[in-house]
Amino acid sequence: DTCAPDDITCHKSFAYMPCSSECNTHHQCLPSIFDPVRELVYNVSEGCDVVLYTQSLGYNVQDLDLHAQYMDDKDLDDDELLICNFAFIPRESRLVSSVSDKVPNDQLAKFGIKPRASDASSKAMLERKLDGLNGRLLYRGWILIWVKDGMGPLSVTDKSLLKLSPSRFFHPGVRYGLFVEENFSVSPNMEDVLFLVNEMKRRKLPDRTLKKEQKIDSPNGVITKKVKYRIPAEPPRRASILFAPLRYPNIDDPVIKQYRNGHRKLTIHDATKFMRYEVGHGHGGKESASLRRQREYYERIPSYINKNTELRSNYEPWYRFSMRHWVRTRWVVHDFQLEDSRLLRCDWYQEHIQWGNDLDQLSFANVMATRELKRRMAHQEPDDHVKTFIEEHPELHDLTDSYEWHPLETDLNRLHREPTNWQSQLPEHLQVAIDAATGKVLQEEDDVVPDDEMPLYVRIMSERVMAASRKVWTKVRKQILKAKKTGHHAKPAKGK
C-alpha cells in the first residue's frame, strides 16, 4: 500500500521517511546511511553560498570521473559567491584507502591523529584516521565525504535522499545546491555553476515590441516578411528549482522525429521509455513491475479527472489533469532558502520513494501535474476551454521563454497571472505608467524587487534559451571582471 504525498492521515505513525530528510515530521522514522555524516557535512559547509555535490555509492569506488574546480575563499570579493564541492563515497572503498594512505604522518599529527598505547591493533588507528580525515581531503576538486556501509545496495530512500531532499544536511547559510549525477558526461566548472545559479532569478521585463521573420504564401510564391509582435511586460521571477527538459533519444525513429518537431504530444508511455533510455536502459527494453505499475496508474488518472460529461454543468470550469512537465534530472539546482521549494522537494521525494524505481523524472511530472491542477482551481485561472496566445501560436516560442517558467501556488503568483492574449489590454499590475503632461514613461523608484516579493516558479530551461542566456551572461561577467580589475589597479594611482 502507498500513501499520497499530501495524505497526512496515511503518513501518520508510518515509519518510512528517513530521519535525516527535510520532509520528516514524525518521531518515527527510518535510519539512513547518511546519519553519521550529517553533522560533519553541516559543519564543513558553513560559509558556503553554493554547494556542488555528487554521490558515488553502492559499489567499490576506485576513482571519480567528474572533476570539480576548487574555489579558495581568500581570492573572492565580498559580492562573489563561494562554491563548495562535495563528493559522497563509500568509506570502505578503494578510493578512500588510496587517498588516506597518501597523507603523511606529520600532517596526521597536525590533525591530532596519532598512535595510542591503548590501540589494541592497527585497525583502531585506521578507524581513528578515517574519522579524522573525513571531510578534510580534496580529490579532483571535491571535498570527500565518506559514508559507512556505502558499498552495499542502497534503499530507494537513501539512493535519492541527497538528490531530492538535501537541505537538512547542509548549513542554513547555504543558498543553493547543484546536484550532478556521477555519470554526467561533462564535469561542471565554476563558470557553469555560477551561470545556473544566476538563472534562478530573472528581473522584470518591460512591455516591448519584437520582430520575427515569417513566411507568407502569396500569388507570386512564398515571401519572407518581418512581422512585429507586442510582448507584454513580465514580472520578476524566482525559480524554486531548475531543470533541463527531457531529451529525446538520438536514434532514427519516426515517432521520435514527430515529438522532436512538435507534431505530436508526448505520451506518458513514450516519456517513460525515453527516461529509461536516459538512465542507461536499452531502447525498447522491458520495464520493471514497479515502473509498469506506476506508469499505468498515472495513465488512468485523466480518465477519472478529465471527464467533461457526467454530472458536470456547462457553466462549471473544466480543468484537466495533464502530465507535461517532462524534465531531465542528470543535474538539478535547488533553492535552499525557500520554504515553497522545500515543500515541492518533499512532494517529489515522497511520491518517488513509494514506487521503488529509479525514474524520479516520472514522479516529478505527476507532482507538477497535480500541483498545477490545484493552483489553477485555487487561483480561478482560465479553464481548458481557453488557450493562451502562445499555445495558439507556437511559432512564437523563440520570442519569449515565459512558457518555461511554471508558476507555483502562492499569493504573488495569483497577482502575476500570465496573459491569455498578447494583443489584449494588459492587467493593471503590468501596465506602464504614463505622465499625463509629458507623455513619457514614468520610471519606477526602485527597479530592484526584494526576493520575498517575487512570484515563484519551477523553471525547465531549454537548450535554446540556455545557450542564448549563457552568451549574454558571459559577456556581462567579463565586463564586470574587467571593471573590477581596472578599479583595483587604479587605486594606487589615485592615492598618488
C-alpha positions in Angstrom: 0.0 0.0 0.0 1.1 3.6 -0.7 0.2 7.0 0.6 -0.4 10.1 -1.4 2.2 12.8 -0.7 -0.3 15.1 1.0 -2.2 12.4 2.8 -1.3 13.3 6.4 -3.5 10.6 8.0 -1.9 7.9 5.9 1.6 9.0 6.8 0.9 9.3 10.5 3.0 6.8 12.5 4.2 5.2 9.3 8.0 4.9 9.7 9.2 5.1 6.1 10.7 8.6 5.9 14.4 8.9 6.7 15.1 10.8 9.9 17.6 13.0 8.1 15.2 14.0 5.4 13.9 17.6 5.4 10.5 16.1 4.8 10.3 14.0 8.0 7.9 15.5 10.6 7.2 12.5 12.8 9.1 10.9 15.7 9.0 7.5 13.9 11.4 7.5 11.0 13.9 5.4 9.2 17.7 5.4 9.8 19.9 6.3 6.9 23.5 5.6 6.0 24.0 9.4 5.9 23.0 9.9 9.6 26.6 9.6 10.9 28.0 12.2 8.4 25.1 14.7 8.7 26.7 16.8 11.4 30.1 16.7 9.6 28.6 18.0 6.3 26.6 20.6 8.2 29.9 22.0 9.8 32.1 21.7 6.7 29.5 23.5 4.5 29.4 26.5 6.9 30.4 29.7 5.0 29.5 28.2 1.6 27.0 30.1 -0.6 26.5 27.3 -3.1 27.2 23.6 -2.9 28.0 21.5 -5.9 27.7 17.8 -4.9 27.5 14.3 -6.3 27.4 10.8 -4.9 29.2 7.6 -6.0 27.6 4.9 -3.7 26.6 1.3 -4.0 29.9 -0.1 -5.2 33.6 -0.1 -4.6 34.6 3.3 -6.0 38.2 3.5 -7.3 38.1 6.9 -9.0 35.9 9.8 -9.8 35.2 10.6 -13.4 33.7 14.0 -12.6 36.2 16.8 -11.8 35.3 20.0 -9.9 37.0 23.3 -9.7 38.1 24.2 -6.2 37.4 27.8 -5.1 39.5 29.4 -2.3 37.5 32.0 -0.3 40.6 34.1 0.1 40.5 35.0 -3.6 36.9 36.2 -3.5 35.4 39.6 -3.4 32.7 40.4 -0.9 30.0 40.3 -3.6 31.0 36.9 -5.0 29.5 33.5 -4.2 31.7 30.8 -2.6 31.2 27.4 -4.2 32.0 24.3 -2.2 32.2 20.9 -3.9 31.3 17.7 -2.1 31.5 14.1 -3.2 29.9 11.3 -1.2 31.7 8.0 -1.5 31.8 4.7 0.5 34.1 4.6 3.5 35.2 1.1 2.6 36.0 1.9 -1.0 39.4 1.6 -2.6 39.4 5.4 -3.3 39.2 6.2 0.4 42.0 3.8 1.2 44.2 5.3 -1.6 43.8 9.0 -0.7 44.1 8.4 3.1 47.3 6.4 2.7 48.9 9.4 0.9 48.5 11.7 3.9 52.0 12.0 5.6 52.3 11.3 9.4 53.3 14.9 10.2 50.1 16.1 8.6 48.1 13.5 10.6 49.7 14.7 13.7 48.5 18.3 12.9 45.0 16.9 12.8 45.5 15.2 16.2 45.7 11.7 14.7 48.5 9.8 16.4 49.0 6.2 17.5 48.0 5.5 21.1 49.4 3.0 23.6 45.8 1.8 24.1 45.4 0.7 20.5 44.9 -3.0 20.5 45.6 -3.3 16.8 46.3 -1.2 13.7 42.6 -1.3 13.0 41.9 1.1 15.8 44.4 3.6 14.4 42.9 3.1 11.0 39.4 3.9 12.2 40.5 6.9 14.0 42.4 8.1 11.0 39.4 7.7 8.7 37.2 9.5 11.2 39.7 12.4 11.5 40.3 12.8 7.7 36.6 12.7 6.7 35.6 16.0 5.1 39.3 17.2 5.1 40.7 15.7 1.9 40.4 17.3 -1.6 40.4 15.0 -4.6 39.9 16.2 -8.2 38.4 19.4 -6.7 35.9 17.5 -4.5 35.9 17.6 -0.7 35.5 13.8 0.0 32.7 12.7 2.4 32.9 9.0 3.0 29.8 7.2 4.1 29.9 4.0 6.2 28.3 0.9 4.6 28.0 2.8 1.4 29.3 0.0 -0.8 26.2 -2.2 -0.4 22.9 -1.8 -2.4 21.2 1.4 -1.4 17.5 1.5 -0.5 15.3 3.8 -2.5 15.0 6.3 0.4 18.8 6.5 0.7 19.6 6.4 -3.0 17.5 9.6 -3.8 17.8 11.4 -0.4 20.7 13.7 -1.3 19.3 14.4 -4.7 15.7 15.1 -3.8 15.7 16.1 -0.2 19.1 17.5 0.7 18.8 20.8 2.6 18.9 19.4 6.1 22.4 18.1 5.5 23.9 21.5 4.7 24.4 24.6 6.8 21.5 27.0 6.8 23.7 29.7 5.2 24.0 27.7 2.0 21.7 29.3 -0.5 21.8 27.0 -3.5 22.6 23.3 -4.2 23.5 21.8 -7.5 23.4 18.0 -7.6 25.1 16.3 -10.5 24.9 12.6 -11.3 28.2 10.8 -11.1 28.0 9.6 -14.7 27.2 13.0 -16.2 29.1 13.5 -19.4 30.5 16.9 -18.5 32.4 18.0 -15.4 30.9 21.3 -14.3 33.4 24.1 -13.7 33.0 27.2 -11.6 31.5 29.2 -14.5 28.8 26.6 -15.1 27.7 26.6 -11.5 27.6 30.4 -11.3 25.7 30.6 -14.5 23.0 28.1 -13.4 22.6 29.9 -10.0 22.3 33.2 -11.8 19.4 31.7 -13.9 17.4 31.0 -10.7 16.2 34.7 -10.8 15.0 36.9 -13.6 14.5 40.7 -13.4 11.2 42.1 -14.6 10.9 42.8 -18.3 9.1 45.8 -19.7 6.4 45.9 -22.4 8.3 45.5 -25.7 7.9 45.0 -29.4 10.0 42.3 -31.2 10.3 41.4 -34.9 10.2 37.9 -36.4 10.6 36.8 -39.9 7.5 34.9 -41.1 7.0 33.0 -44.4 3.7 34.0 -46.1 2.1 32.3 -49.1 1.4 34.8 -52.0 0.3 34.5 -55.6 4.0 35.0 -56.5 5.2 32.3 -54.2 6.4 32.2 -50.6 7.7 35.6 -49.4 9.5 36.4 -46.2 8.1 39.3 -44.2 9.1 40.8 -40.9 6.2 40.8 -38.5 6.0 42.9 -35.3 4.7 41.3 -32.1 3.9 43.1 -28.9 5.3 41.2 -25.9 3.7 42.1 -22.6 5.7 43.1 -19.6 6.8 40.2 -17.4 7.1 40.3 -13.6 10.4 39.4 -11.8 10.7 35.6 -11.5 12.4 33.4 -9.0 12.9 29.7 -9.5 12.5 27.3 -6.6 14.1 24.6 -8.7 15.8 24.5 -12.1 16.0 21.6 -14.6 16.8 20.9 -18.3 13.9 19.4 -20.4 13.7 15.7 -21.2 15.9 14.8 -24.1 14.7 12.6 -26.9 16.9 9.6 -27.8 19.2 10.3 -30.7 18.0 7.3 -32.7 16.3 7.0 -36.1 12.7 6.6 -35.2 9.7 8.3 -37.0 7.7 8.7 -33.7 10.7 10.4 -32.0 11.0 12.7 -35.0 7.4 13.8 -34.6 8.0 14.5 -31.0 11.1 16.4 -31.7 9.4 18.6 -34.3 6.4 19.3 -32.1 4.0 17.5 -34.3 2.9 15.1 -31.6 2.1 15.3 -27.9 4.4 13.2 -25.8 2.5 10.4 -24.1 3.3 9.0 -20.6 4.2 5.7 -22.1 6.8 7.1 -24.5 8.1 9.6 -22.0 8.8 6.7 -19.7 10.7 4.9 -22.4 12.8 8.0 -23.1 13.6 8.3 -19.4 14.7 4.7 -19.2 16.9 5.3 -22.2 18.4 8.3 -20.5 19.4 6.3 -17.4 21.0 3.6 -19.4 18.3 1.1 -20.2 18.2 -0.1 -23.8 15.5 1.5 -26.1 12.5 -0.8 -26.2 13.7 -2.9 -23.2 11.3 -4.4 -20.7 10.3 -2.2 -17.8 10.2 -3.4 -14.2 6.9 -4.4 -12.5 7.1 -1.4 -10.1 7.6 1.0 -13.0 4.8 -0.5 -15.0 2.5 -0.2 -12.0 3.4 3.5 -11.6 3.1 4.3 -15.3 -0.3 2.6 -15.6 -1.6 4.4 -12.5 -0.6 7.7 -14.0 -2.2 6.9 -17.3 -5.5 6.1 -15.6 -5.7 9.4 -13.7 -7.0 11.5 -16.7 -9.9 9.1 -17.3 -11.3 10.0 -13.9 -10.5 13.7 -13.6 -10.8 14.9 -17.2 -14.4 13.8 -17.8 -16.5 16.6 -19.3 -19.9 14.9 -19.5 -21.2 13.1 -16.4 -22.9 15.4 -13.9 -20.9 18.4 -15.0 -22.6 21.7 -15.5 -21.9 23.6 -18.7 -21.1 26.6 -16.6 -18.5 24.7 -14.4 -14.9 25.4 -15.2 -13.1 22.5 -16.8 -9.6 21.8 -15.6 -7.8 18.8 -17.0 -5.0 16.8 -15.4 -2.1 16.8 -17.8 1.4 15.4 -17.3 3.6 17.7 -19.4 6.5 18.8 -17.2 9.0 16.4 -18.6 12.5 17.0 -17.2 16.0 15.7 -17.3 17.4 15.2 -13.8 21.0 14.4 -14.5 21.6 17.7 -12.8 19.2 19.8 -10.7 19.5 23.2 -8.9 17.7 23.6 -5.6 16.9 26.9 -3.7 17.6 26.0 -0.1 16.2 29.3 1.3 12.6 28.9 0.1 10.0 27.1 2.2 8.0 26.6 -1.0 11.0 24.9 -2.6 11.3 22.5 0.4 7.6 21.7 0.1 8.0 21.0 -3.6 11.0 18.8 -3.0 9.1 16.9 -0.3 6.2 16.2 -2.6 8.6 14.9 -5.2 10.6 12.8 -2.7 7.6 11.2 -1.1 6.0 10.5 -4.4 9.2 8.9 -5.7 10.2 6.7 -2.9 6.8 5.0 -2.6 7.1 3.4 -6.1 10.6 1.9 -5.7 12.2 2.6 -9.0 14.9 4.9 -10.4 12.8 7.2 -12.6 12.4 10.3 -10.4 11.6 12.3 -13.5 8.3 10.4 -13.9 7.4 11.1 -10.2 8.2 14.8 -10.7 5.9 15.1 -13.8 3.0 13.7 -11.7 3.7 16.0 -8.8 3.7 19.0 -11.1 0.5 18.0 -12.9 -1.3 17.6 -9.5 0.1 20.9 -8.2 -0.8 22.7 -11.5 -4.4 21.4 -11.3 -4.8 22.6 -7.7 -3.2 26.0 -8.5 -5.4 26.7 -11.5 -8.6 26.0 -9.5 -7.4 27.9 -6.4 -6.4 30.9 -8.5 -9.5 30.6 -10.7 -7.4 30.8 -13.8 -9.0 30.4 -17.3 -10.0 26.8 -17.8 -9.1 24.4 -20.6 -11.7 25.9 -22.9 -9.4 28.9 -23.2 -6.0 28.6 -24.9 -3.2 31.0 -24.2 -1.8 33.0 -27.0 1.5 31.1 -27.0 -0.5 27.8 -27.3 -2.4 29.1 -30.3 0.9 30.4 -31.9 3.7 28.0 -31.0 5.8 29.6 -33.8 6.4 32.5 -31.4 8.3 30.4 -28.8 11.6 31.9 -29.8 10.4 35.4 -28.8 9.9 34.6 -25.1 10.7 31.9 -22.5 7.8 32.6 -20.2 6.3 29.2 -21.0 9.4 27.7 -19.4 8.5 29.2 -16.1 5.8 27.1 -14.4 4.1 29.0 -11.5 3.6 27.7 -8.0 0.6 28.3 -5.9 1.5 31.4 -4.0 -0.4 34.7 -3.4 2.2 36.6 -5.5 1.7 34.2 -8.4 -2.0 34.9 -8.2 -1.3 38.5 -8.8 1.1 37.9 -11.8 -1.1 35.7 -13.9 0.2 35.1 -17.5 -1.9 36.9 -20.1 -4.0 34.7 -22.4 -3.8 37.2 -25.3 -0.8 39.3 -26.1 -2.9 41.8 -28.1 -5.4 42.4 -25.3 -5.3 45.1 -22.7 -2.6 44.3 -20.1 -3.7 43.7 -16.5 -3.3 46.7 -14.2 -0.2 45.2 -12.5 1.5 45.0 -15.8 0.5 48.4 -17.3 3.2 51.1 -17.8 2.5 54.4 -16.1 2.5 57.4 -18.4 2.9 61.0 -17.3 -0.2 62.9 -18.4 1.7 66.2 -19.1 4.8 65.0 -20.9 3.6 61.7 -22.3 6.8 60.0 -21.1 7.0 56.7 -19.4 7.4 57.1 -15.6 10.4 55.3 -14.2 9.8 53.3 -11.1 11.5 54.5 -8.0 13.2 51.1 -7.3 13.7 48.6 -10.1 15.1 46.0 -7.7 12.4 43.7 -6.3 13.2 42.0 -3.0 13.4 38.2 -3.1 10.4 37.7 -0.9 8.3 39.8 -3.3 9.0 37.7 -6.3 6.5 35.2 -7.7 7.9 31.6 -7.6 8.2 29.1 -10.4 9.6 25.8 -11.5 12.0 26.6 -14.4 12.6 24.0 -17.1 15.2 25.7 -19.2 15.5 24.7 -22.9 18.8 24.3 -24.6 18.0 27.2 -26.9 17.4 29.6 -24.0 20.3 28.2 -22.1 22.7 28.9 -25.0 21.4 32.4 -25.5 21.4 33.2 -21.8 24.9 31.8 -21.4 26.2 34.1 -24.1 24.7 37.2 -22.5 25.8 36.1 -19.0 29.4 35.5 -20.2 29.6 38.9 -21.8 28.3 40.7 -18.8 30.6 38.7 -16.4 33.7 39.7 -18.5 32.7 43.3 -18.3 32.3 43.1 -14.5 35.6 41.3 -14.0 37.3 43.9 -16.3 35.8 46.8 -14.3 36.9 45.2 -11.0 40.4 44.7 -12.4 40.6 48.2 -13.7 39.4 49.6 -10.4 41.8 47.5 -8.5 44.8 48.8 -10.5 43.5 52.4 -10.4 43.5 52.7 -6.7 47.3 53.2 -6.2 47.4 55.9 -8.9 44.5 57.7 -7.2 46.5 57.6 -3.9 49.4 59.3 -5.6 
